[in-house]
Amino acid sequence: MSKLEFHFTPVDGPSETEDSPNPHAKSTTFVPEAVKALQDTFGDDVQEVFLYANEHTVYVSKDRIVDVCRYLKEELGFTYLVDIGGIDLFTDEDRYEVFYNLVNLKEGKRLRLKTRVDEESSSLPSVTGVYRAAGWNEREAWDMFGLRFEGHPDLRRMFMPEDFEYHPLRKEFPLLGVPGSLPLPPQTPEAGLTLDPFAAAHGSKPIKSYEEAASDE
């Protein structure tokens, strides 16, 4: 059996040296010109800049996220929105983060934006007016984290029913779900709704949905 090589980067920041280059470092994610342009244009609304494994991450104020995305798209050529997602840090302040992965296809460059969202409001502006594809990503973040994207044209759940009371990727959501919160269809014609999708894990015996045929052997 061949051994799978594992690379580990122990610290943040530029860790490459002449003797020991960082195996994760990519030239496509090193975009100091774009970072400087953002800082010059948006000033204090660019809150922090991190460089890890030659990869830039820029934190911006959530109130300016639409303007920042529009500037990156129209002025710096980051026309492709790859992904948007939520992060639950489970902290007292600025509990949530939302990340935006953008690509400049012409120059072959990547940039990650992040913005912090407080738990009390759990809301931030939608960027669907800049990147139309953001609609699906923002709906998923709403469904899973309860982050409300103001100005989204159709902010509905993607996976869970509209009347579901919880957001499953929040840190306080139980790993085995909330019994009774999501009734499932009957497993046999005569049975009622299944109120607990993890009945066995909670100590009860689930109903068999079929009877195995007796073996002739």
C-alpha positions as CSV (number, residue, x, y, z in Angstrom):
1,M,0.0,0.0,0.0
2,S,1.4,3.4,-1.0
3,K,1.7,6.0,1.8
4,L,-0.4,9.1,1.4
5,E,1.8,12.2,1.8
6,F,0.6,14.7,4.3
7,H,1.5,18.4,4.4
8,F,0.9,20.5,7.5
9,T,1.3,24.2,7.8
10,P,1.8,25.0,11.5
11,V,1.4,28.8,11.7
12,D,-0.5,31.6,10.0
13,G,1.3,34.1,7.8
14,P,3.8,33.7,5.1
15,S,5.6,30.5,6.1
16,E,7.7,29.9,3.0
17,T,11.5,30.0,3.3
18,E,14.2,29.3,0.8
19,D,14.9,26.0,2.5
20,S,11.3,24.9,3.2
21,P,8.7,26.1,0.7
22,N,5.1,25.8,1.8
23,P,3.5,23.0,-0.3
24,H,0.1,24.6,-0.2
25,A,1.2,28.0,-1.6
26,K,-0.3,28.9,-5.0
27,S,0.6,32.0,-7.0
28,T,-3.1,32.4,-8.1
29,T,-4.2,33.3,-4.5
30,F,-1.5,35.9,-3.9
31,V,-3.2,39.2,-4.9
32,P,-1.4,42.1,-3.1
33,E,-2.4,44.6,-5.9
34,A,-6.1,43.8,-5.4
35,V,-5.8,44.1,-1.7
36,K,-4.1,47.5,-1.9
37,A,-6.7,48.7,-4.3
38,L,-9.4,47.7,-1.9
39,Q,-7.6,49.4,1.0
40,D,-7.1,52.6,-1.0
41,T,-10.7,52.7,-2.2
42,F,-12.6,51.6,0.9
43,G,-10.3,52.7,3.8
44,D,-11.4,51.6,7.2
45,D,-14.2,49.4,5.7
46,V,-11.4,47.0,4.9
47,Q,-11.0,45.8,8.4
48,E,-8.3,43.1,8.3
49,V,-6.1,41.3,5.8
50,F,-4.7,37.9,6.3
51,L,-2.1,36.0,4.3
52,Y,-1.9,32.2,4.9
53,A,-0.1,29.8,2.6
54,N,0.3,32.6,0.1
55,E,-3.5,33.1,0.1
56,H,-5.1,36.5,0.8
57,T,-8.3,36.8,2.8
58,V,-9.8,40.3,3.2
59,Y,-12.3,41.2,5.9
60,V,-14.7,44.0,5.0
61,S,-17.6,45.7,6.7
62,K,-20.9,43.9,6.0
63,D,-22.5,47.3,5.2
64,R,-20.1,47.7,2.3
65,I,-20.0,44.1,1.0
66,V,-22.1,45.0,-2.0
67,D,-20.0,48.0,-3.0
68,V,-16.8,45.9,-2.5
69,C,-18.1,43.1,-4.7
70,R,-19.2,45.5,-7.4
71,Y,-15.8,47.2,-7.3
72,L,-14.0,43.9,-7.6
73,K,-16.2,42.8,-10.4
74,E,-16.3,46.0,-12.5
75,E,-12.9,47.5,-11.8
76,L,-10.6,44.6,-11.0
77,G,-12.1,41.9,-13.1
78,F,-13.3,39.4,-10.5
79,T,-16.3,38.5,-12.5
80,Y,-16.8,34.9,-11.3
81,L,-18.4,34.2,-8.0
82,V,-17.4,30.7,-7.1
83,D,-19.1,30.3,-3.7
84,I,-20.7,31.9,-0.7
85,G,-21.0,30.2,2.7
86,G,-21.6,30.7,6.4
87,I,-19.5,30.0,9.4
88,D,-20.7,29.7,13.0
89,L,-17.9,30.7,15.3
90,F,-20.2,30.4,18.4
91,T,-18.7,33.5,20.0
92,D,-20.4,36.2,22.0
93,E,-19.6,38.9,19.5
94,D,-19.8,38.7,15.7
95,R,-20.8,35.1,16.0
96,Y,-21.1,34.5,12.3
97,E,-18.9,35.0,9.2
98,V,-19.8,34.9,5.6
99,F,-17.2,34.2,3.0
100,Y,-17.1,35.0,-0.7
101,N,-14.7,33.2,-3.1
102,L,-14.1,35.3,-6.3
103,V,-12.1,34.6,-9.4
104,N,-10.6,36.9,-12.0
105,L,-10.7,34.5,-15.0
106,K,-8.6,36.7,-17.3
107,E,-5.7,36.9,-15.0
108,G,-6.2,33.6,-13.2
109,K,-6.4,35.1,-9.7
110,R,-8.5,34.2,-6.7
111,L,-9.6,36.3,-3.7
112,R,-11.5,35.4,-0.6
113,L,-13.7,38.1,1.1
114,K,-15.1,37.7,4.6
115,T,-17.5,39.7,6.6
116,R,-18.6,39.4,10.2
117,V,-22.3,39.2,11.2
118,D,-23.6,39.7,14.8
119,E,-26.1,37.2,16.3
120,E,-28.6,39.8,17.2
121,S,-29.4,40.9,13.7
122,S,-28.1,37.8,11.8
123,S,-28.5,39.8,8.6
124,L,-26.4,41.4,5.9
125,P,-27.0,42.8,2.4
126,S,-27.5,40.5,-0.5
127,V,-25.0,40.6,-3.4
128,T,-27.5,39.1,-5.9
129,G,-27.6,42.5,-7.6
130,V,-23.8,42.1,-8.4
131,Y,-23.5,38.4,-8.8
132,R,-26.8,36.8,-10.0
133,A,-25.5,33.3,-9.0
134,A,-25.3,34.4,-5.4
135,G,-29.1,33.7,-5.1
136,W,-28.6,29.9,-4.5
137,N,-25.6,30.3,-2.1
138,E,-27.4,32.9,0.0
139,R,-30.5,30.7,0.2
140,E,-28.4,27.9,1.5
141,A,-26.8,30.1,4.1
142,W,-30.2,31.2,5.2
143,D,-31.5,27.7,5.4
144,M,-28.5,26.2,7.3
145,F,-27.4,29.2,9.5
146,G,-30.4,31.5,9.6
147,L,-28.5,34.4,8.0
148,R,-30.9,36.8,6.4
149,F,-29.7,38.4,3.2
150,E,-31.6,41.7,2.9
151,G,-32.6,42.5,-0.7
152,H,-32.6,38.9,-1.8
153,P,-35.4,38.4,-4.4
154,D,-36.5,35.0,-3.2
155,L,-35.1,34.1,0.2
156,R,-36.6,30.6,0.7
157,R,-35.2,27.5,2.2
158,M,-33.3,25.1,0.0
159,F,-33.3,21.8,1.9
160,M,-35.5,22.1,4.9
161,P,-39.3,22.7,4.9
162,E,-40.4,26.3,5.1
163,D,-42.1,25.7,8.4
164,F,-39.0,24.1,10.0
165,E,-38.1,26.1,13.1
166,Y,-34.3,25.4,13.2
167,H,-31.1,26.0,11.2
168,P,-29.1,22.7,11.2
169,L,-25.6,24.1,10.8
170,R,-25.7,26.3,13.9
171,K,-23.4,24.9,16.6
172,E,-26.2,24.5,19.2
173,F,-28.3,22.2,16.8
174,P,-28.1,18.6,18.1
175,L,-26.2,16.2,16.0
176,L,-29.1,13.7,16.0
177,G,-31.7,16.4,15.3
178,V,-34.7,17.5,17.3
179,P,-37.2,14.6,17.8
180,G,-40.6,15.6,16.4
181,S,-39.4,18.7,14.6
182,L,-39.5,17.0,11.1
183,P,-42.2,14.3,10.8
184,L,-41.3,11.8,8.1
185,P,-43.7,9.7,5.9
186,P,-44.9,6.4,7.3
187,Q,-42.6,3.4,6.8
188,T,-45.5,1.0,6.5
189,P,-49.0,1.5,5.0
190,E,-50.7,1.2,8.4
191,A,-48.2,3.3,10.4
192,G,-48.5,7.0,11.3
193,L,-45.9,9.7,10.7
194,T,-42.4,9.0,11.9
195,L,-41.8,11.8,14.4
196,D,-38.2,10.8,15.3
197,P,-35.9,10.1,12.3
198,F,-33.3,8.7,14.8
199,A,-35.5,6.5,16.9
200,A,-32.9,3.8,17.5
201,A,-30.4,6.4,18.7
202,H,-32.9,7.7,21.2
203,G,-33.7,4.3,22.7
204,S,-36.8,3.1,20.8
205,K,-37.1,0.4,18.1
206,P,-37.9,1.7,14.6
207,I,-40.7,0.1,12.6
208,K,-39.5,-2.2,9.9
209,S,-40.5,-1.0,6.4
210,Y,-40.4,-4.5,5.0
211,E,-40.4,-8.2,6.0
212,E,-37.5,-10.3,4.7
213,A,-38.5,-13.4,2.8
214,A,-37.7,-16.7,4.6
215,S,-34.6,-18.5,3.2
216,D,-35.1,-21.9,1.7
217,E,-31.5,-22.9,2.5
